[in-house]
Amino acid sequence: MAAYKLALCAATLVPSMCSGNASGTVIHEEPNGGKTTYQLGGTWKKVLAEGTLEVTVPSGSPAAEVSMDMRDAEGNLVRTLLVKFPANTSQEPLIVKASGKDPWVVQVPVDWDLTGLTYASPTGSVAATLTPGPVPRLMEMTPTGLVPTGFYTPELGYKHYLVEVPEWLHATGMHEVSAVVECLPAARRVDTIKVLETGVLSAASFAQKAFFPLFDGVIANGDFATYQDPFLVFDIELGGPPCEGPSGHTPRLSTPAGVSWALGTNGELEVLGLDPASPVAVMAGGVSYLDPGIPAPGFGCFINASPDATLTLGVTSAGSAQFLFAVPANPALYGAALYWQAVQVFPGTSMLTSNVIKTVFD
């Protein structure tokens, strides 16, 4: 069964980040060079902070920036956004509402297709609505109705999706996110997916909406080339068959639920699917993802996490291993990333490797 390697972490609506990650498997592979369907998943930490603002824009008013407070569940002010309300060139006043929710603008490579995304929370599960194509970020009221006047610009070789979920889901805190991505075999590679959290700008009696960034200055003129948030820009590898050992074992590296990589805490990784017949495994960690990787002898595996440091792990009889890492309490490391990969060593120098996990210090 083929597998992909995915690093996943989502920023929250307040400065409280996570270092989540995930890995998964191919769920369908069409014959004769057809598309491969990948299941992507992970935990996204959300801290509820919302704002709502309703303004009546008189006829003839130019576009203007309006302040909107974002508050947590206790009513505490988290931050203040500047929202650009539309010009009104019509003959009637326009009631405009800004809602600080978090639809996403998701950028993926043009030869990858985002075909599904599901949230699971303590109060239920729901499939998100995916809308491919240009996503409006500005709009204007004209004599003929509400029209978009500006769109987010994908980088060359990429495309955009708008991802929306029901409002009740925003208050649930922790989300398990499961996405489905398809690509042809020729498109299997390491590439980047970017996620931009937005708010909604809407007007009474009109279906058209615009979507504004929830963080001032995070993206200039809607151009995704300027967007480099370390917590919402993901390095993803969609690959072919995973590395498999002599007894059919395929190691899987992940972060246990609830583990944070916050400064001054202990990060943790666990490996499942190791071969108990070989009691020695090594955790390799480094600052770079190697593409192409270093060929590992024995089973056709590759080392993709730069082995800047290694630590020996003990393999249990169940084929598992645990790795603890003390994250330094150094503010200069905030946002820094490390790549990790488990490597199991067999007699005769053969090596079996796991997927790669990217962790971000927060």
C-alpha positions in Angstrom: 0.0 0.0 0.0 1.4 3.4 -0.9 1.7 6.2 1.6 2.5 9.9 1.9 4.4 11.9 4.4 2.8 15.0 5.8 3.7 17.8 8.3 0.6 19.5 9.6 0.2 22.4 12.0 -2.5 25.1 12.1 -2.3 28.5 13.6 -5.0 29.6 15.9 -7.0 32.9 15.9 -4.8 34.1 18.8 -1.0 33.7 19.2 -1.1 30.1 20.5 0.3 27.8 17.9 0.6 24.0 17.6 3.0 21.6 16.2 0.7 18.9 14.9 1.5 16.4 12.3 0.0 13.5 10.5 0.7 10.6 8.2 -1.6 8.4 6.2 -2.0 6.0 3.3 -3.3 5.7 -0.2 -7.0 4.8 -0.2 -7.3 4.1 -3.9 -5.0 3.7 -6.8 -6.4 3.5 -10.3 -4.7 1.0 -12.6 -2.6 1.7 -15.7 -1.1 5.0 -14.5 -4.4 6.5 -13.2 -4.8 8.8 -10.2 -3.7 7.9 -6.7 -6.0 9.1 -3.9 -4.3 10.0 -0.6 -5.9 10.3 2.8 -4.4 13.2 4.8 -5.2 13.8 8.4 -4.1 15.5 11.6 -5.1 17.5 14.7 -5.6 21.3 14.4 -5.7 23.3 17.6 -8.2 26.1 17.5 -8.8 28.8 20.1 -12.1 30.5 19.7 -11.8 34.2 19.0 -14.5 35.9 17.0 -15.7 39.3 16.0 -18.8 40.6 14.2 -19.3 44.1 12.8 -22.3 45.4 10.9 -22.2 48.8 9.1 -24.6 50.7 6.9 -22.6 52.1 4.0 -24.4 55.1 2.5 -24.8 55.5 -1.3 -21.7 57.0 -2.9 -19.3 56.0 -0.1 -15.8 55.0 -1.1 -14.1 51.9 0.3 -12.9 52.3 3.8 -11.1 50.4 6.6 -13.1 49.7 9.7 -11.8 48.3 13.0 -13.2 45.1 14.3 -12.4 43.6 17.7 -11.7 39.9 18.1 -12.6 38.5 21.5 -12.3 35.1 23.2 -15.2 33.2 24.8 -14.8 35.2 28.1 -15.1 38.5 26.2 -11.4 39.4 26.5 -10.0 41.4 23.6 -7.6 39.3 21.6 -6.7 41.7 18.8 -8.2 44.3 16.6 -8.5 43.8 12.8 -8.7 46.4 10.1 -11.4 45.2 7.7 -11.8 46.9 4.3 -15.5 47.6 3.7 -16.6 48.0 0.1 -17.4 51.1 -1.9 -21.1 51.7 -2.6 -21.6 53.2 -6.0 -25.3 52.2 -6.1 -28.2 54.5 -5.3 -29.2 52.6 -2.1 -27.5 52.3 1.3 -25.7 48.9 1.8 -25.8 46.9 5.0 -22.4 45.1 5.2 -21.5 42.5 7.8 -17.9 41.4 8.7 -17.7 38.1 10.6 -14.4 36.9 12.0 -14.8 33.2 11.4 -12.2 31.2 9.6 -13.0 29.9 6.2 -9.7 28.9 4.5 -8.1 29.8 1.2 -6.1 26.7 0.4 -3.3 26.8 -2.2 -2.3 23.4 -3.7 -0.2 22.5 -6.8 -2.1 22.7 -10.1 -1.6 18.9 -10.6 -2.9 18.0 -7.2 -6.7 18.0 -6.6 -8.2 18.6 -3.1 -11.4 16.5 -3.4 -12.6 16.3 0.2 -12.1 17.6 3.7 -13.8 16.5 6.9 -13.7 17.8 10.5 -14.3 15.7 13.5 -14.8 17.4 16.9 -16.2 16.5 20.3 -19.6 17.6 19.1 -19.8 15.9 15.8 -18.3 15.5 12.3 -19.0 17.5 9.2 -17.7 17.7 5.6 -16.4 21.1 4.5 -17.6 22.8 1.4 -14.9 23.0 -1.2 -15.1 25.6 -4.0 -12.3 25.6 -6.5 -11.3 28.7 -8.5 -10.5 32.3 -7.7 -11.4 33.5 -4.2 -12.7 37.1 -3.9 -11.1 39.3 -1.2 -12.7 42.6 -2.1 -16.1 43.6 -3.4 -18.1 46.7 -4.4 -21.8 47.6 -4.4 -22.7 48.8 -7.9 -26.0 49.8 -9.6 -26.2 46.2 -10.9 -25.4 44.4 -7.6 -22.5 43.3 -5.5 -19.4 42.4 -7.5 -15.9 41.2 -6.6 -13.2 43.7 -7.3 -10.1 41.8 -6.2 -9.1 38.1 -5.9 -6.3 36.2 -4.1 -3.5 35.5 -6.5 -2.0 31.9 -6.4 1.6 31.4 -7.1 2.7 30.2 -10.5 2.0 26.5 -10.7 -0.6 26.5 -8.0 -4.4 26.9 -7.6 -6.9 27.9 -4.9 -9.8 26.4 -3.1 -12.2 28.1 -0.7 -13.0 25.8 2.3 -16.0 26.6 4.4 -17.6 24.8 7.5 -20.8 25.4 9.5 -20.6 28.1 12.1 -21.3 25.7 15.0 -18.1 23.9 14.4 -16.0 27.0 15.2 -16.6 26.8 19.0 -15.4 23.2 19.4 -11.7 23.9 20.0 -9.8 20.8 18.8 -10.4 19.5 15.3 -9.4 16.2 13.7 -9.0 17.1 10.0 -9.1 14.5 7.3 -8.5 15.6 3.7 -8.4 13.7 0.4 -5.9 14.7 -2.3 -5.6 13.1 -5.7 -2.8 13.2 -8.2 -1.4 11.3 -11.2 1.8 9.2 -10.7 3.8 11.9 -12.6 2.8 14.4 -9.9 4.1 12.5 -6.9 6.7 14.6 -5.2 7.4 16.9 -2.3 5.5 20.2 -2.6 3.9 22.9 -0.6 0.3 23.5 0.5 -0.5 26.9 2.0 -3.6 27.6 4.2 -4.8 31.2 4.9 -7.4 31.7 7.6 -10.0 34.4 6.6 -13.1 36.2 7.8 -16.3 36.8 5.8 -17.5 40.0 4.4 -21.2 39.9 3.2 -24.1 42.2 2.4 -27.8 41.8 3.1 -29.8 40.3 0.2 -26.7 39.2 -1.8 -25.1 35.8 -2.0 -21.7 37.1 -3.1 -19.1 37.2 -0.3 -15.5 38.4 0.1 -12.9 36.8 2.4 -10.3 38.9 4.3 -7.2 37.7 6.1 -7.6 37.3 9.9 -4.2 38.7 10.6 -3.2 42.2 9.4 -0.3 42.3 7.0 -0.1 38.5 6.7 -0.6 38.7 2.9 0.0 41.7 0.7 -2.4 42.5 -2.1 -3.8 39.0 -2.0 -0.5 37.6 -3.4 0.3 34.1 -2.0 3.9 34.5 -3.0 4.4 36.8 0.0 2.7 34.4 2.5 5.2 32.4 4.5 3.5 31.7 7.9 5.6 28.8 9.3 2.5 27.4 11.0 0.2 27.3 8.0 2.7 26.4 5.2 3.0 22.7 4.9 5.7 20.6 3.3 4.0 17.5 1.9 5.3 14.4 0.1 2.9 12.4 -2.0 4.8 9.3 -2.8 4.5 5.7 -4.1 4.7 2.5 -2.1 6.3 2.9 1.4 9.5 1.3 2.5 8.7 -2.3 3.5 10.9 -4.6 5.5 11.5 -8.3 5.0 8.5 -9.3 7.1 6.1 -6.7 5.6 6.6 -4.1 8.3 6.2 -0.4 7.4 7.2 1.9 10.2 4.9 4.9 10.9 6.1 8.0 12.8 3.6 10.3 14.5 3.0 12.6 17.5 0.8 11.3 20.3 -2.5 13.1 20.8 -2.2 16.2 23.0 1.5 16.5 22.7 2.8 20.1 22.2 6.2 21.2 21.0 6.0 24.5 22.9 9.2 26.1 24.1 10.3 24.7 27.5 8.3 21.5 27.3 9.0 17.9 26.2 8.1 17.0 22.7 7.3 13.4 21.9 7.2 11.1 18.8 6.2 7.5 18.6 7.0 4.9 16.0 4.6 2.0 15.2 5.0 -0.8 12.7 8.7 -1.6 13.4 10.0 -5.1 13.0 10.4 -6.7 16.5 13.0 -9.1 15.0 15.5 -6.2 15.0 15.7 -4.5 18.4 17.7 -1.5 17.2 16.2 1.7 15.8 17.6 5.2 15.4 15.8 8.6 15.4 17.4 10.9 12.9 16.7 14.6 13.3 17.8 17.7 11.3 17.0 21.1 10.0 16.4 20.0 6.4 14.2 17.8 4.3 16.4 16.0 1.7 14.9 15.6 -1.7 16.1 13.3 -3.2 16.9 11.4 -0.1 20.0 9.4 0.8 19.6 5.8 -0.4 19.5 3.4 2.5 20.9 -0.1 1.8 18.7 -3.2 1.9 15.1 -2.5 1.1 15.1 0.4 -1.3 14.4 3.0 1.4 15.6 6.6 1.5 16.7 8.8 4.4 14.9 12.2 3.9 15.4 13.9 7.2 18.9 15.3 7.3 20.6 13.2 10.0 22.2 16.2 11.8 21.7 14.3 15.1 20.8 10.7 15.9 19.5 8.9 19.0 19.2 5.1 19.5 15.7 3.8 20.3 14.7 0.6 21.9 12.1 -1.5 19.9 9.4 -3.2 21.9 8.1 -6.7 21.2 5.0 -5.0 19.7 7.2 -3.2 17.2 6.9 0.3 18.8 9.4 2.9 20.0 9.2 6.2 21.8 11.3 9.4 21.4 11.3 12.3 23.9 12.8 15.7 23.1 13.3 18.5 25.5 12.4 21.7 23.7 14.7 24.5 24.9 13.0 27.5 26.5 14.7 29.9 24.1 12.4 32.5 22.5 14.8 32.7 19.6 13.7 29.2 18.6 10.0 30.2 18.2 8.8 29.0 14.8 11.9 26.9 14.1 11.4 23.6 12.4 13.0 20.2 12.7 12.5 17.1 10.5 12.4 13.6 12.1 12.6 10.1 10.7 12.9 6.7 12.3 15.5 4.3 10.8 15.5 0.6 11.8 18.9 -1.2 11.4 19.0 -4.9 10.4 22.0 -7.3 10.3 24.2 -6.7 7.3 23.6 -2.9 7.4 20.1 -3.1 5.8 17.9 -0.2 6.9 14.1 0.3 7.1 12.8 3.9 7.3 9.6 5.5 8.4 7.8 8.6 7.1 9.1 12.0 7.9 7.6 14.3 10.5 8.2 18.1 10.6 7.8 19.7 14.1 7.6 23.5 14.7 8.6 25.0 18.0 5.8 27.2 19.5 
